[in-house]
């Protein structure tokens, strides 16, 4: 889950009327000219295309279009005040003890204008309003999230996340993402859940 620069997502195969809008202008990209809101069903194709463009190098986990539609209420989008789609993110709630920022992405050509920061703040506000004790994420760019007071954590401390995604990930024995949290870590998992082993910059998850 990162905001790293990748190539522009491939041309959509769906009707042009449903494609991501044209690139916003520099004026539209000013932070004061952007806003976040809860995603609507009509955003699903734009979200799917954007996420797809970040899956080829493993930056984001793939999300099927049908899955996005079924869970559209969990997505938050950032757009210009004129309604041009810029990016999206999800706050996945495991329970009051933990939520995760997932599928966070902004259009590569808009990088550096504050859209990612708006998404992070919006999701943290959602977590606070819901009484979530800890928000986590896995990323390759920890320095970005340090600006929002996230701190590095051990992968095995986030048992819900590991059991949901990591056990199915092809890189589970050589994870190159940094686990980060803000808030109170969940209670220590049972002893049968073994800690991660660190080897250089890679993390081996053991089960």
C-alpha positions as CSV (number, residue, x, y, z in Angstrom):
1,X,0.0,0.0,0.0
2,X,2.1,2.8,-1.2
3,X,2.1,6.0,-3.2
4,X,5.1,5.2,-5.3
5,X,5.3,6.5,-8.9
6,X,4.3,3.9,-11.5
7,X,3.2,4.2,-15.1
8,X,-0.1,5.6,-16.0
9,X,-2.8,2.9,-15.7
10,X,-3.6,1.2,-19.0
11,X,-6.4,2.6,-21.3
12,X,-9.8,1.5,-20.0
13,X,-11.7,-1.2,-21.8
14,X,-15.1,0.3,-20.7
15,X,-17.0,3.1,-22.5
16,X,-15.2,6.5,-22.6
17,X,-18.0,8.0,-20.6
18,X,-17.0,5.9,-17.6
19,X,-13.3,6.5,-17.8
20,X,-11.2,8.5,-15.4
21,X,-11.6,12.2,-16.2
22,X,-8.9,14.2,-17.9
23,X,-5.9,15.3,-16.0
24,X,-6.7,18.2,-13.6
25,X,-5.0,21.5,-14.1
26,X,-2.3,22.8,-11.8
27,X,-4.8,25.3,-10.3
28,X,-7.3,22.5,-9.6
29,X,-4.6,20.5,-7.9
30,X,-4.0,23.1,-5.2
31,X,-4.8,21.6,-1.8
32,X,-7.5,24.1,-1.2
33,X,-9.1,23.1,-4.4
34,X,-9.4,19.4,-3.5
35,X,-11.8,17.6,-1.3
36,X,-12.5,14.1,0.0
37,X,-15.8,12.3,0.1
38,X,-17.3,8.9,0.5
39,X,-17.2,7.0,-2.8
40,X,-20.3,6.4,-4.8
41,X,-21.1,3.5,-7.2
42,X,-20.3,5.7,-10.2
43,X,-16.7,6.0,-8.9
44,X,-16.1,2.2,-9.1
45,X,-14.6,2.1,-12.6
46,X,-12.3,5.0,-11.9
47,X,-11.2,3.3,-8.7
48,X,-10.7,0.0,-10.4
49,X,-8.6,1.4,-13.2
50,X,-6.4,3.4,-10.8
51,X,-5.7,0.5,-8.5
52,X,-5.0,-1.8,-11.5
53,X,-2.2,0.5,-12.5
54,X,-0.5,-0.1,-9.2
55,X,-0.7,-3.9,-9.0
56,X,1.9,-4.9,-11.6
57,X,4.8,-4.2,-9.3
58,X,3.1,-5.3,-6.2
59,X,2.5,-1.8,-4.9
60,X,-1.2,-2.6,-4.3
61,X,-3.1,-5.8,-4.0
62,X,-5.5,-6.5,-7.0
63,X,-9.1,-5.6,-6.4
64,X,-11.8,-7.0,-8.7
65,X,-14.3,-4.5,-10.1
66,X,-17.2,-6.6,-8.6
67,X,-15.4,-6.5,-5.3
68,X,-15.0,-2.7,-5.4
69,X,-18.7,-2.3,-6.3
70,X,-19.7,-4.5,-3.4
71,X,-17.6,-2.6,-1.0
72,X,-17.9,0.9,-2.5
73,X,-19.1,2.3,0.9
74,X,-15.7,1.6,2.4
75,X,-13.8,3.7,-0.1
76,X,-13.0,7.4,0.2
77,X,-12.1,9.4,-2.9
78,X,-10.2,12.7,-3.4
79,X,-11.2,14.9,-6.2
80,X,-10.9,18.5,-7.4
81,X,-13.7,20.9,-6.5
82,X,-14.9,20.5,-10.1
83,X,-15.3,16.8,-9.5
84,X,-12.3,15.4,-11.3
85,X,-11.2,12.1,-9.8
86,X,-7.7,12.0,-8.3
87,X,-7.3,9.1,-6.0
88,X,-8.9,6.7,-3.5
89,X,-8.3,4.8,-0.3
90,X,-10.0,2.4,2.1
91,X,-10.3,2.2,5.9
92,X,-10.8,-1.5,6.5
93,X,-12.1,-2.1,10.0
94,X,-11.2,-5.3,11.7
95,X,-12.8,-4.2,14.9
96,X,-12.6,-1.4,17.4
97,X,-9.1,-2.6,18.2
98,X,-7.7,-2.2,14.7
99,X,-8.4,-0.7,11.2
100,X,-6.1,-0.6,8.2
101,X,-5.5,2.0,5.5
102,X,-5.6,0.0,2.2
103,X,-5.7,0.6,-1.5
104,X,-4.4,4.1,-1.2
105,X,-3.4,5.6,-4.5
106,X,-3.4,8.8,-6.4
107,X,-2.9,9.4,-10.1
108,X,0.9,9.4,-10.7
109,X,0.8,12.7,-12.5
110,X,-0.8,14.4,-9.5
111,X,1.9,13.3,-7.0
112,X,3.2,16.1,-4.8
113,X,0.1,18.2,-4.7
114,X,-1.3,16.9,-1.3
115,X,-4.0,14.5,-2.5
116,X,-2.4,11.6,-0.6
117,X,-2.2,13.6,2.6
118,X,-5.9,14.6,2.3
119,X,-6.8,10.9,2.0
120,X,-4.7,9.9,5.0
121,X,-6.2,12.6,7.2
122,X,-9.7,11.8,6.1
123,X,-9.3,8.1,7.0
124,X,-7.7,9.0,10.4
125,X,-10.7,11.2,11.1
126,X,-13.0,8.3,10.2
127,X,-11.1,6.0,12.6
128,X,-11.2,8.5,15.4
129,X,-14.9,9.1,14.9
130,X,-15.5,5.4,15.1
131,X,-13.4,5.0,18.3
132,X,-10.8,2.8,16.5
133,X,-7.8,2.4,18.9
134,X,-5.1,1.6,16.3
135,X,-4.8,2.3,12.5
136,X,-2.2,0.4,10.6
137,X,-0.8,0.1,7.1
138,X,1.9,-1.7,5.1
139,X,4.0,0.5,2.9
140,X,7.3,0.9,0.9
141,X,7.5,4.6,1.7
142,X,7.4,4.9,5.5
143,X,8.8,8.4,5.4
144,X,5.6,9.7,3.9
145,X,3.5,8.3,6.7
146,X,5.9,9.5,9.4
147,X,4.6,13.0,8.6
148,X,1.2,11.8,10.1
149,X,2.9,10.4,13.2
150,X,2.7,6.7,12.1
151,X,5.5,4.6,13.6
152,X,7.2,1.4,12.6
153,X,5.8,-1.8,14.1
154,X,6.5,-5.5,13.9
155,X,4.5,-7.3,11.3
156,X,3.4,-10.1,13.7
157,X,1.9,-7.5,16.0
158,X,-0.9,-7.0,13.4
159,X,-2.3,-10.5,13.5
160,X,-5.6,-9.6,11.8
161,X,-3.8,-8.1,8.8
162,X,-1.3,-10.9,8.5
163,X,-4.0,-13.6,8.6
164,X,-6.2,-11.7,6.1
165,X,-3.6,-10.9,3.5
166,X,0.0,-12.0,4.3
167,X,-0.6,-15.7,4.5
168,X,-1.9,-15.6,0.9
169,X,0.9,-13.2,-0.4
170,X,3.6,-14.6,-2.7
171,X,6.1,-12.4,-0.8
172,X,5.1,-13.6,2.6
173,X,8.5,-15.1,3.3
174,X,10.4,-12.0,2.0
175,X,8.2,-9.0,2.7
176,X,9.6,-5.7,1.6
177,X,6.9,-3.5,3.1
178,X,7.2,-1.7,6.4
179,X,4.3,-2.2,8.9
180,X,3.3,1.1,10.5
181,X,0.8,2.1,13.1
182,X,-0.7,5.0,14.9
183,X,-2.5,4.5,18.2
184,X,-2.5,1.6,20.7
185,X,-1.2,-1.7,19.3
186,X,-3.7,-4.6,19.6
187,X,-3.2,-7.1,22.4
188,X,-0.3,-9.6,22.0
189,X,-1.5,-12.6,19.8
190,X,-1.4,-16.1,21.2
191,X,2.0,-17.8,21.6
192,X,1.4,-20.1,18.7
193,X,1.6,-17.1,16.4
194,X,5.4,-16.9,16.0
195,X,7.2,-13.6,15.5
196,X,8.7,-12.4,12.2
197,X,12.4,-13.0,11.5
198,X,14.4,-10.0,10.2
199,X,17.0,-10.6,7.5
200,X,18.5,-7.4,6.1
201,X,15.6,-5.3,4.8
202,X,13.3,-8.3,4.2
203,X,10.9,-9.9,6.7
204,X,10.1,-13.5,6.9
205,X,6.7,-14.3,8.3
206,X,6.3,-17.6,10.0
207,X,3.1,-19.5,10.9
